[in-house]
Amino acid sequence: MDGDSIALELKGVADVVVVINGPFTYELEKLLPPDTHIFGSAARVYPPGLRWTADPYSSPLRLVRTPSDVATVTEQIIRDAEDLAFSGSWKTASPAGKGNSRETGLVKSIAPDGSRAVVELDNGQQLFLPAESTGLGVPLHWILSEGMTISGAFDTAKRVFSLAPIEAAIPGEGREDGDLVPALVRAVGVDSADLSLVPGHSHTMALSSISYNELDSVADLLTEGEVVAVRIHRNNGHFRLSMLDVDDSEPVLTAPELIPGGGPWLVPGRDLLPRVPEAPPARLTPPSREAQNQSLVSGAAALKSVELALAAERAKRQQLEMELTGLRSANHRHEMHAAELDADVMLGRQQAAELAGLQQEADRLRRDLTAASKQLSDLRKKLRGVRREEATLERVFLDPEENFRFQLHSTWAVQVPAAEKPRLTLGPHRLGENFLQSLNEQPIEKQKKALKAIVDLLVNDPARLSAREAHPFRTSASGGADVLTRNNGKDACWRLYIEQNVAAARRLHYWKCADGVIELSNVTVHDGMQA
């Protein structure tokens, strides 16, 4: 088989790996679970997940026995991969940052063979809808019609549209005993055939329900992919299908719509695969009078001759079907190329739309820049005002501690209302060894906030302390850690908020001493662990 052609057919659906027959296949067999390997001229599709390791038959081996099998097996492998990728059992991955969005679109056009459709979204964007994504195994023009509105998902990574989950129809629903309905021939054997009234459900019909002649073969009467008329026979809630008493002139009921507005999914005479014209029947020369008097042995020889002629016609038909399969494969490749060209056109349209969007974005940025310039001017005015306010914290005493007490008393005088001053006086306090250094290292605005917090602490107003969330300073971040103490446990370290909900929010650390005095320890950031 041609690995490159298969890889082209399955681009975006499956990874194709070619293993050279010989030692490599033996080594691969040793590494894989039993009955899951490949060998000789064989191929196999491994689906996502690991279910196939326990159930090898979920990944069937497709074996080429003769050169004439190559085309058939190639088509089987491609179909296996597409069925697994789009059946709903597995979901193909999308690159990081991409996703699927729910969309509603209009069916603009459908390919004549139903392999793909073009869907136009409400915003005018056009996307591809591949037939494989439905998981129904039928052409799109069987379930959709041009001009109808559909809903589904837009894969932003692959830029394809897929239909919303289709509610499964119930086989035979609304049909009465004796109704003649269309059915799709899914598989054909010697003694039976599998037919579907709705996708996803198969009903086996034996030869006895197709022909009265026990010597007939189902393979001679039905063709896989053919749409035929069958009669429903109901009995005690069950139903079976039959073709024994079907008259070609009898009207056939309409098949159900799988998607509202898409039309009946089965139409008599519209087959899944192109019909191959039947070869003209072999012309047999009428026997002469002398031949009519031949023995039973001569009659058997004549019958054998007829059987050989029929076998030759069957072989000829199989050859034509194989040639047709090859033509379909070539046509599919041409359609893939046409799809790629369509995608290039769509990409050009998308890039033009993106360019228009960039121009709009540039206009918006210019407007934002003008607004930002005005905002910057306003901020500069405010900054000049702040600078004037900062001048009030200039040193008025040479002694640092005297200067601090002046600033603290000034803050208290402004912060505490006149009526509250007799009650909210500054309590006894002293400055720790490193307190003034830690305070002066802060920006002016942080020093102002710290002075306000110290006032709230020293006036000992429960409401003010509650707002500052004053709490003991523990030896570690654990909630059950011990409170940090000194002086044999008589002095306890506490902390409160100077500011909240800002980056590097400041905290005030202080000691509650045994003598009733508050000792101011340091001003630090919220992660600071120095007492």
C-alpha positions as CSV (number, residue, x, y, z in Angstrom):
1,M,0.0,0.0,0.0
2,D,1.0,3.6,-0.6
3,G,1.7,5.1,2.9
4,D,2.1,8.6,1.5
5,S,-1.3,8.6,-0.2
6,I,-3.0,7.2,2.9
7,A,-1.3,9.9,5.0
8,L,-2.6,12.6,2.6
9,E,-6.1,11.2,2.8
10,L,-6.0,11.2,6.6
11,K,-4.3,14.6,7.1
12,G,-5.5,16.0,10.3
13,V,-7.3,12.8,11.3
14,A,-4.6,10.2,12.0
15,D,-0.8,9.7,12.1
16,V,0.4,7.2,9.5
17,V,3.5,5.0,10.3
18,V,5.1,2.7,7.8
19,V,7.0,-0.3,9.3
20,I,9.3,-2.3,7.0
21,N,8.5,-6.0,7.0
22,G,11.0,-8.3,8.7
23,P,13.0,-7.8,11.9
24,F,11.2,-4.6,12.7
25,T,7.8,-6.3,12.8
26,Y,9.1,-9.1,15.0
27,E,10.5,-6.5,17.5
28,L,7.2,-4.7,17.4
29,E,5.2,-7.9,18.1
30,K,7.3,-8.5,21.2
31,L,6.4,-5.0,22.6
32,L,2.7,-5.1,21.8
33,P,-0.1,-7.1,23.6
34,P,-1.1,-10.4,21.9
35,D,-3.0,-10.2,18.5
36,T,-2.4,-6.4,18.2
37,H,0.7,-6.5,15.9
38,I,1.1,-6.1,12.2
39,F,3.0,-8.2,9.7
40,G,3.5,-8.8,6.0
41,S,1.3,-6.6,3.7
42,A,-1.2,-5.7,6.5
43,A,-2.4,-2.6,8.2
44,R,-4.3,-1.7,11.3
45,V,-5.7,1.5,12.9
46,Y,-4.9,2.0,16.6
47,P,-7.6,4.3,18.2
48,P,-6.9,6.7,21.1
49,G,-7.0,5.1,24.6
50,L,-6.0,1.5,25.5
51,R,-9.2,-0.4,25.0
52,W,-7.7,-2.1,21.9
53,T,-5.0,-3.7,24.0
54,A,-7.6,-5.8,25.7
55,D,-9.9,-6.2,22.7
56,P,-7.7,-6.6,19.5
57,Y,-10.9,-6.9,17.4
58,S,-11.8,-3.3,18.1
59,S,-8.7,-2.6,15.9
60,P,-9.3,-5.0,13.0
61,L,-6.3,-6.2,10.9
62,R,-6.7,-5.4,7.2
63,L,-4.6,-7.9,5.2
64,V,-3.6,-7.7,1.5
65,R,-3.5,-11.2,0.2
66,T,-3.3,-10.4,-3.6
67,P,-2.4,-7.3,-5.5
68,S,-6.0,-6.9,-6.4
69,D,-6.8,-6.4,-2.6
70,V,-4.6,-3.2,-2.4
71,A,-7.4,-0.7,-3.4
72,T,-10.0,-2.4,-1.2
73,V,-7.8,-2.6,1.9
74,T,-6.6,0.9,1.4
75,E,-10.2,2.2,1.4
76,Q,-10.9,0.0,4.5
77,I,-8.0,1.5,6.4
78,I,-9.0,5.1,5.5
79,R,-12.6,4.3,6.5
80,D,-11.5,2.7,9.8
81,A,-9.5,5.8,10.8
82,E,-12.3,8.2,9.8
83,D,-15.0,6.2,11.7
84,L,-12.9,6.1,14.9
85,A,-12.0,9.8,14.7
86,F,-15.6,11.1,14.1
87,S,-17.8,8.3,15.6
88,G,-18.2,10.2,18.9
89,S,-16.3,7.6,20.9
90,W,-13.1,9.6,20.5
91,K,-12.5,13.3,20.3
92,T,-9.6,14.8,18.4
93,A,-7.4,17.2,20.5
94,S,-7.0,20.9,19.8
95,P,-3.9,22.9,20.4
96,A,-3.6,24.8,23.7
97,G,-5.4,28.1,23.8
98,K,-7.9,26.9,21.2
99,G,-11.4,25.6,21.7
100,N,-14.8,24.8,20.3
101,S,-17.5,27.4,20.3
102,R,-21.2,26.8,19.7
103,E,-22.4,28.5,16.5
104,T,-25.4,28.7,14.1
105,G,-24.8,28.7,10.4
106,L,-26.4,28.6,7.0
107,V,-25.7,25.7,4.6
108,K,-24.4,27.5,1.6
109,S,-23.4,24.6,-0.7
110,I,-23.0,20.8,-0.6
111,A,-20.5,18.9,-2.7
112,P,-22.3,16.7,-5.3
113,D,-21.0,13.5,-3.7
114,G,-22.0,14.8,-0.2
115,S,-18.4,14.6,1.2
116,R,-18.4,18.2,2.5
117,A,-20.4,21.3,2.8
118,V,-19.7,25.0,3.2
119,V,-21.4,26.6,6.3
120,E,-21.6,30.4,6.7
121,L,-21.8,31.7,10.2
122,D,-23.8,34.8,11.3
123,N,-20.7,36.9,11.1
124,G,-20.1,36.0,7.4
125,Q,-17.3,33.6,8.0
126,Q,-17.4,30.4,5.9
127,L,-16.3,27.0,7.2
128,F,-16.0,23.4,6.0
129,L,-18.3,20.7,7.3
130,P,-16.8,17.2,6.5
131,A,-19.3,14.3,6.2
132,E,-17.1,12.2,8.5
133,S,-17.8,14.6,11.4
134,T,-21.5,13.5,11.6
135,G,-20.5,9.9,12.5
136,L,-23.5,8.6,10.5
137,G,-21.6,7.2,7.6
138,V,-23.8,8.8,4.9
139,P,-23.3,11.7,2.5
140,L,-24.2,15.2,3.7
141,H,-26.8,15.8,1.0
142,W,-28.8,12.9,2.5
143,I,-29.3,14.8,5.8
144,L,-28.9,18.5,4.8
145,S,-30.3,20.8,2.1
146,E,-28.8,24.0,0.8
147,G,-30.3,27.1,2.5
148,M,-31.2,25.4,5.8
149,T,-30.0,26.7,9.2
150,I,-28.0,24.3,11.4
151,S,-26.3,24.5,14.8
152,G,-23.0,22.9,15.8
153,A,-19.5,23.5,17.0
154,F,-16.7,25.6,15.4
155,D,-13.3,24.0,15.9
156,T,-11.1,27.1,16.1
157,A,-7.9,25.0,15.7
158,K,-8.9,23.1,12.6
159,R,-11.3,25.8,11.3
160,V,-14.0,23.2,10.6
161,F,-17.7,23.0,11.5
162,S,-19.3,19.9,13.0
163,L,-23.0,19.3,13.6
164,A,-24.6,19.4,17.0
165,P,-25.3,15.8,18.4
166,I,-28.1,14.3,16.3
167,E,-30.8,12.7,18.3
168,A,-31.0,9.1,17.4
169,A,-34.2,8.1,15.6
170,I,-36.2,5.0,16.6
171,P,-36.3,2.3,13.9
172,G,-39.9,1.8,12.6
173,E,-41.3,4.6,14.8
174,G,-44.7,5.6,13.5
175,R,-44.9,2.8,11.0
176,E,-47.8,0.3,10.8
177,D,-47.8,-3.5,10.0
178,G,-47.5,-3.9,6.3
179,D,-46.0,-0.4,5.6
180,L,-43.5,-0.3,2.7
181,V,-40.4,1.8,3.8
182,P,-36.9,2.5,2.3
183,A,-33.9,0.8,3.9
184,L,-30.1,1.0,3.3
185,V,-28.2,-2.2,2.6
186,R,-25.3,-2.0,5.0
187,A,-23.7,-5.4,4.5
188,V,-24.3,-8.4,2.2
189,G,-23.5,-12.1,2.8
190,V,-24.4,-15.4,1.2
191,D,-27.4,-16.2,3.4
192,S,-28.4,-12.8,4.9
193,A,-28.0,-9.0,4.6
194,D,-27.9,-6.2,7.2
195,L,-30.3,-3.3,6.5
196,S,-30.8,0.1,8.3
197,L,-34.0,2.0,8.6
198,V,-32.2,4.7,10.6
199,P,-28.4,5.2,11.1
200,G,-26.8,3.3,13.9
201,H,-29.4,0.5,13.9
202,S,-29.0,-2.7,11.8
203,H,-31.6,-5.4,11.1
204,T,-30.6,-8.8,9.7
205,M,-32.8,-10.1,6.9
206,A,-32.4,-13.7,6.0
207,L,-32.5,-15.1,2.4
208,S,-35.9,-16.6,3.2
209,S,-37.2,-13.0,3.6
210,I,-35.7,-11.9,0.3
211,S,-36.3,-14.8,-2.2
212,Y,-38.5,-17.9,-2.3
213,N,-35.7,-19.8,-4.1
214,E,-33.4,-21.5,-1.6
215,L,-30.6,-21.8,-4.3
216,D,-30.3,-18.0,-4.6
217,S,-27.5,-16.1,-3.0
218,V,-28.2,-12.8,-1.2
219,A,-25.0,-11.4,-2.8
220,D,-26.7,-11.9,-6.2
221,L,-29.8,-10.1,-5.2
222,L,-28.6,-7.1,-3.1
223,T,-25.7,-4.7,-3.3
224,E,-24.0,-3.0,-0.3
225,G,-24.9,0.7,-0.3
226,E,-28.2,0.1,-2.2
227,V,-31.4,1.7,-1.0
228,V,-34.3,-0.8,-1.4
229,A,-38.0,-1.0,-0.4
230,V,-38.8,-3.4,2.4
231,R,-42.1,-4.2,4.2
232,I,-42.5,-4.0,8.0
233,H,-44.2,-6.9,9.7
234,R,-45.1,-6.3,13.3
235,N,-45.8,-9.0,15.9
236,N,-46.2,-8.5,19.7
237,G,-44.2,-5.2,19.8
238,H,-41.4,-6.6,17.5
239,F,-41.0,-6.1,13.8
240,R,-39.1,-7.8,11.0
241,L,-38.3,-6.8,7.4
242,S,-39.3,-8.7,4.2
243,M,-38.9,-8.2,0.5
244,L,-40.9,-11.2,-0.6
245,D,-44.2,-9.5,-1.5
246,V,-42.8,-6.1,-2.6
247,D,-44.4,-4.7,-5.8
248,D,-42.3,-2.2,-7.7
249,S,-45.4,-0.1,-8.4
250,E,-46.5,0.1,-4.8
251,P,-45.8,3.5,-3.2
252,V,-43.0,3.7,-0.6
253,L,-43.4,5.8,2.6
254,T,-41.0,8.6,3.1
255,A,-37.9,8.0,5.3
256,P,-37.5,10.1,8.5
257,E,-35.5,13.3,8.5
258,L,-32.4,13.1,10.7
259,I,-32.2,16.9,10.9
260,P,-35.4,19.0,10.6
261,G,-35.5,20.6,7.2
262,G,-32.8,18.4,5.7
263,G,-35.2,16.1,3.9
264,P,-35.6,12.3,4.1
265,W,-32.3,10.6,4.6
266,L,-33.2,7.7,2.3
267,V,-34.7,8.0,-1.2
268,P,-35.3,4.9,-3.3
269,G,-32.9,4.8,-6.2
270,R,-30.4,7.1,-4.5
271,D,-27.7,4.6,-3.4
272,L,-24.7,5.1,-1.1
273,L,-22.3,4.0,-3.8
274,P,-22.7,4.6,-7.6
275,R,-24.5,1.8,-9.2
276,V,-22.5,-0.4,-11.7
277,P,-24.6,-1.2,-14.8
278,E,-25.4,-4.9,-14.9
279,A,-23.6,-6.8,-17.7
280,P,-26.0,-8.1,-20.3
281,P,-27.2,-11.6,-19.6
282,A,-25.3,-14.4,-21.3
283,R,-27.0,-15.4,-24.5
284,L,-27.6,-19.1,-24.5
285,T,-28.4,-20.9,-27.8
286,P,-31.7,-22.8,-27.6
287,P,-31.0,-26.5,-27.5
288,S,-31.7,-28.5,-30.6
289,R,-34.2,-31.4,-30.7
290,E,-31.2,-33.7,-30.6
291,A,-29.9,-32.0,-27.5
292,Q,-33.3,-32.4,-25.8
293,N,-32.8,-36.1,-26.0
294,Q,-29.5,-36.1,-24.2
295,S,-29.0,-38.0,-21.0
296,L,-29.1,-36.5,-17.5
297,V,-25.4,-36.3,-17.6
298,S,-25.5,-34.0,-20.6
299,G,-28.1,-31.8,-18.9
300,A,-25.8,-31.5,-15.9
301,A,-22.9,-30.4,-18.1
302,A,-25.2,-27.7,-19.7
303,L,-26.1,-26.5,-16.2
304,K,-22.4,-26.4,-15.3
305,S,-21.7,-24.3,-18.4
306,V,-24.4,-21.8,-17.3
307,E,-22.9,-21.6,-13.8
308,L,-19.4,-21.0,-15.3
309,A,-20.9,-18.2,-17.5
310,L,-22.6,-16.7,-14.5
311,A,-19.3,-16.9,-12.5
312,A,-17.5,-15.1,-15.4
313,E,-20.1,-12.3,-15.3
314,R,-19.6,-12.0,-11.5
315,A,-15.9,-11.7,-11.9
316,K,-16.3,-9.1,-14.6
317,R,-18.6,-7.2,-12.3
318,Q,-16.1,-7.4,-9.4
319,Q,-13.4,-6.0,-11.7
320,L,-15.6,-3.1,-12.7
321,E,-16.3,-2.4,-9.1
322,M,-12.6,-2.4,-8.3
323,E,-11.9,0.0,-11.2
324,L,-14.8,2.2,-9.9
325,T,-13.2,2.2,-6.4
326,G,-9.9,3.4,-8.0
327,L,-11.7,6.2,-9.8
328,R,-13.5,7.2,-6.6
329,S,-10.1,7.3,-4.8
330,A,-8.6,9.5,-7.5
331,N,-11.7,11.7,-7.5
332,H,-11.4,12.0,-3.7
333,R,-7.8,13.2,-4.0
334,H,-8.8,15.8,-6.5
335,E,-11.6,17.0,-4.2
336,M,-9.1,17.2,-1.3
337,H,-6.9,19.4,-3.5
338,A,-9.9,21.6,-4.4
339,A,-10.7,21.8,-0.6
340,E,-7.2,23.0,0.0
341,L,-7.5,25.7,-2.6
342,D,-10.9,26.7,-1.1
343,A,-9.2,26.9,2.3
344,D,-6.5,29.2,0.8
345,V,-9.2,31.5,-0.5
346,M,-10.9,31.5,2.9
347,L,-7.6,32.2,4.6
348,G,-7.1,35.3,2.3
349,R,-10.6,36.5,3.2
350,Q,-9.8,36.0,6.9
351,Q,-6.5,37.9,6.7
352,A,-8.3,40.8,5.0
353,A,-10.9,40.9,7.8
354,E,-8.1,40.7,10.3
355,L,-6.4,43.7,8.6
356,A,-9.6,45.7,8.8
357,G,-9.8,44.8,12.5
358,L,-6.2,45.9,13.1
359,Q,-7.0,49.3,11.5
360,Q,-10.0,49.7,13.8
361,E,-7.8,48.7,16.7
362,A,-5.2,51.4,15.7
363,D,-7.9,54.0,15.7
364,R,-9.1,52.9,19.1
365,L,-5.5,53.1,20.5
366,R,-5.1,56.6,19.1
367,R,-8.2,57.6,21.0
368,D,-7.0,55.9,24.1
369,L,-3.6,57.7,23.8
370,T,-5.4,61.1,23.7
371,A,-7.4,60.2,26.8
372,A,-4.3,58.8,28.5
373,S,-2.5,62.1,27.8
374,K,-5.3,64.1,29.5
375,Q,-5.3,61.7,32.4
376,L,-1.6,62.1,32.8
377,S,-1.9,65.8,32.9
378,D,-4.5,65.5,35.6
379,L,-2.3,63.2,37.6
380,R,0.6,65.6,37.4
381,K,-1.7,68.3,38.9
382,K,-2.6,65.9,41.7
383,L,1.1,65.0,42.2
384,R,2.0,68.7,42.6
385,G,-0.7,68.9,45.3
386,V,0.7,65.8,47.0
387,R,4.2,67.3,46.9
388,R,2.8,70.3,48.8
389,E,1.2,68.1,51.4
390,E,4.5,66.2,51.8
391,A,6.1,69.4,52.9
392,T,4.2,69.3,56.1
393,L,6.3,66.3,57.2
394,E,9.6,68.2,57.0
395,R,11.6,68.0,60.1
396,V,10.7,70.8,62.6
397,F,13.0,69.5,65.5
398,L,16.6,68.4,65.3
399,D,16.1,65.6,67.7
400,P,14.5,62.7,65.7
401,E,12.4,61.5,68.7
402,E,11.1,65.0,69.4
403,N,10.2,65.4,65.7
404,F,8.3,62.1,65.7
405,R,6.3,63.1,68.8
406,F,5.4,66.4,67.2
407,Q,4.2,64.6,64.0
408,L,2.3,62.1,66.2
409,H,0.6,64.8,68.2
410,S,-0.3,66.7,65.1
411,T,-1.8,63.6,63.5
412,W,-3.8,63.0,66.7
413,A,-5.0,66.6,66.7
414,V,-6.3,66.3,63.2
415,Q,-7.6,62.7,63.3
416,V,-9.6,62.8,66.6
417,P,-12.7,65.0,66.6
418,A,-12.6,67.8,69.2
419,A,-15.5,66.3,71.1
420,E,-13.7,63.0,71.4
421,K,-10.3,64.3,72.5
422,P,-11.0,64.2,76.3
423,R,-11.8,60.5,75.9
424,L,-9.4,59.4,73.2
425,T,-6.1,60.6,74.6
426,L,-2.7,59.2,73.5
427,G,-1.8,56.4,75.9
428,P,1.6,55.8,77.5
429,H,4.2,54.6,74.9
430,R,7.8,54.4,74.1
431,L,9.9,53.9,71.0
432,G,11.8,50.7,70.3
433,E,15.5,50.7,69.3
434,N,14.9,50.4,65.6
435,F,11.4,52.0,65.3
436,L,12.4,55.5,64.0
437,Q,14.8,54.0,61.5
438,S,12.1,51.6,60.1
439,L,9.6,54.5,59.9
440,N,11.9,56.9,58.2
441,E,12.8,54.3,55.6
442,Q,9.2,54.4,54.3
443,P,7.9,56.8,51.7
444,I,6.3,60.0,52.9
445,E,2.8,58.7,52.2
446,K,3.5,55.4,54.1
447,Q,4.8,57.5,57.1
448,K,1.5,59.4,57.1
449,K,-0.5,56.2,57.1
450,A,1.7,54.7,59.9
451,L,1.2,57.8,62.1
452,K,-2.6,57.4,61.7
453,A,-2.4,53.7,62.6
454,I,-0.3,54.6,65.7
455,V,-2.9,57.1,66.8
456,D,-5.6,54.5,66.5
457,L,-3.4,52.2,68.6
458,L,-2.5,54.6,71.4
459,V,-6.0,56.1,71.9
460,N,-7.1,52.4,72.6
461,D,-10.4,52.7,70.9
462,P,-11.8,49.1,70.3
463,A,-13.6,50.1,67.1
464,R,-10.4,51.6,65.6
465,L,-8.3,48.6,66.7
466,S,-10.9,46.2,65.2
467,A,-10.7,48.0,61.9
468,R,-7.0,47.6,62.0
469,E,-7.4,43.9,62.8
470,A,-4.9,44.1,65.7
471,H,-3.7,40.5,66.6
472,P,-0.9,38.7,68.4
473,F,2.4,38.2,66.4
474,R,3.1,34.4,66.3
475,T,6.4,32.6,66.0
476,S,5.4,31.0,62.7
477,A,2.7,31.2,60.0
478,S,0.8,28.3,61.6
479,G,-2.4,29.3,63.2
480,G,-1.6,27.2,66.3
481,A,1.9,28.7,66.8
482,D,2.8,30.3,70.1
483,V,2.6,34.1,70.5
484,L,6.0,35.8,70.5
485,T,6.9,37.0,74.0
486,R,9.8,38.4,76.0
487,N,10.7,39.3,79.6
488,N,9.8,35.8,80.7
489,G,6.5,35.9,78.9
490,K,5.3,39.2,80.4
491,D,5.6,41.2,77.2
492,A,3.6,40.1,74.1
493,C,4.3,41.1,70.5
494,W,1.3,42.3,68.4
495,R,0.8,43.7,64.9
496,L,-1.9,45.7,63.1
497,Y,-2.7,46.9,59.6
498,I,-1.4,50.2,58.4
499,E,-2.9,49.6,55.0
500,Q,-4.7,46.8,53.2
501,N,-5.4,45.4,49.7
502,V,-2.3,47.0,48.2
503,A,1.0,45.6,47.0
504,A,3.6,45.2,49.9
505,A,1.0,46.5,52.4
506,R,2.6,47.9,55.6
507,R,2.2,46.5,59.1
508,L,3.0,48.0,62.6
509,H,4.7,45.7,65.1
510,Y,4.5,46.7,68.8
511,W,4.9,45.2,72.3
512,K,2.2,45.2,75.0
513,C,4.5,45.5,78.0
514,A,3.8,44.3,81.6
515,D,4.0,47.9,82.9
516,G,1.0,48.9,80.6
517,V,3.2,50.9,78.2
518,I,3.0,50.3,74.4
519,E,6.5,50.0,72.8
520,L,6.5,50.7,69.1
521,S,8.8,48.1,67.5
522,N,9.0,48.7,63.7
523,V,7.1,49.4,60.5
524,T,7.4,46.7,57.8
525,V,5.7,45.0,54.9
526,H,3.0,42.4,55.4
527,D,5.5,39.5,55.0
528,G,8.0,41.0,57.4
529,M,8.7,38.6,60.3
530,Q,10.9,40.9,62.4
531,A,9.3,41.6,65.8
